[in-house]
């Protein structure tokens, strides 16, 4: 039996209160003291936000309500997190209601989604919360029945005293339980005792989704609400000069046209206060159609700007960041990247790679490039805002509401305690909704017109407005001796405006002479988190290079990786290797078994890839063929190690989504710039994967594990790029070094 402390540190708390009409409410510290090692690296989050509080409410009728604090964007945390609480509470899942909590910084923190961390960070605190409520109900029943608490057991939703035959549902004891002391230690279930965890459960919102209930921000409406849209500069490197709204203001349904500033010039931006354009024109009217017509008719002048500086606070590190002026295009960007690569800084160095490369019998060198990518969430960016004096009411989809609220408070000059944000379901996130400048824009517009407004971005607004997956480049070199043995490994990687490198990941630790270098190029094109940040590119480059290296050496690509991992386990190089060779090897061995790796079906070309990120491991085998010049992905077999599985169907769905999303992005995703203007504005030119292009079959296998859950929403995304590239090489004889792949196949 595992005992868990109900109070993990001085910043957590547990408080019980009685509900009107009978029942209890338990407020608990979900994430006190939980600080994952990789979180700062993945998301650049502040160092002191690892605490989330929540509520369990038990009604006198036995109905249990569990508040879900994290935004729901399709990753199923609104089902998975309450399931963990319900498991330890020993609740009847059929009598559990799940409610989406609003942003509430008094009772919740880390109301974020991103980094595949929700289940991982919440695992023990969520279990502790449920177990605490269960223990208090047991103590209440013991007091009522005048027996020792050790004689009382639970079954789904009920308290049972077997010796006397007494039985009561949780609601009958909830009011008394609310008056009892919170126990210091509570027992947690053994994994073998789980009833809910490890079994599949339907998404709690599934019925509402398929029946079209208003769950999303785009559905949100309030009486008297006006509609607003913004106009931003048409190119990165331009700013607003002037506009003439004389004619537009007289158009039908138009209420006002004016300039707004989303961030003041002296505002100290934090990690997610990223936006290309702060000087905007706002148009407000009765309907979206009327506003869109006015937007097309408005006469606006723009001017090029020179270099300026932004104040930044990167997790406590203050800096002035220079933003270059100029209208960039792809050739200029590539030229700057090649120059920057020559003066890269060393991030990790093991052994003597310089000497090894000078004397090597053979050196293999390959360079990989990845373009800017647009997020293209299916639901357009939108938010409702109503500013009335010093009271703010907002509602909509966003990933980091707590951080956005802080920026909103600063911009409006209104205390945080006067701001209320309701969180709606996200119609796609993938990092894009972390940068919620449109919420601030909506509130500034509402404040100006003194009315409730709904700000809506068109697809063109979003695709031309910045926050892209960065443009990346990585050069890999391998040194071989006369016996074709790998003796040196070198990676030089960077991008606009962040590097994709993870210097301590595989194959670091497996090669005696290892060098990792990185660099960046400044740009006025704003970038941000994209599904599996940085890993989504570097995994593709690394795993493609390892495949080519294995072929050069004359080894099976899976055997080659396993041999390197064996070295990393038995005789590791360096002290900072951040992966577990056993878990990494485990997914490779499982995918080899499940794919019948050595028996490729006739007419099929096959590729493999494996990667570690977000604390989890994934390996994939892609089977494809080319018919009439078209790539047909017949099957993808994937093996995943993410620790203990909470909800198998949901986990499988996440992994399948990673595969389809990754194949589509690898084949078609691309955004280029011509004098600061993106070359794609909408889906007529920005190619997304089509239903007929998705794999015909996706088989997902999970490594059986009893370790605590690790990340899952992102780890299956990065490796599929290279598995696809390696399979395409087998089909065409052509190695692919540039994303997207589709233009190179014709």
Secondary structure, 3 states (H helix, E strand, C coil): CEEEECCCCCCCCEEEEECCCCEEEEEEECCCCCCCCCHHHHHCCCCCCCCCEEEEEEECCCCEEEEECCCCCCCCHHHHHHHHHHHHHCCCHHHEEEEECCCCCCCCCCCECCCCCHHHHHHHHHHHHHHHHHHHHHHHHHHHHCCCHHHEEEECCEEEECCCCEEEEHHHHHHHHCCCCCCCEEEECCHHHCCCCCCCCCCCCHHHHHCCCCCEHHHCCCCCCEEEEEECCCCCCEEEEEEECCCHHHCCCEEEEEEEECCCCCCEECCCCCCCCCEEEEEEECCHHHHHHHHHHCEEEEEECCCEEEEEEECCEEEEEEECCCCCCHHHHHHHHHHHHCCCEEEEEECCHHHHHHHCCEEEEEEEEECEECCCCCCCCEEEEEEECCEEEEEECCCEHHHHHHHHHHHHCCCHHHEEEEECECCCCCCHHHCCHHHHHHHHHHHHHCCCEEEECCHHHHHHCCCEECEEEEEEEEEECCCCCEEEEEEEEEEECCCCCCCCCCCCCCCCCEEEEEEEECCCCCECCCCCCCHHHHHHHHHHHHHHHHHHHCCCHHHHHHHHHHHHHHCCCCCCCCCCHHHHHHHHHHHHHHCCCCCCCCCCEEEEEEEEECCEEEEEEEEEEEECCEEEEEEEEEEEECCCCCCHHHHHHHHHHHHHHHHHHHHHCCECEECCEECCCCCCCCCCCCHHHCCCEEEEEECCCCCCCCCCCCHHHHHHHHHHHHHHHHHHCCCCCECCCHHHCC
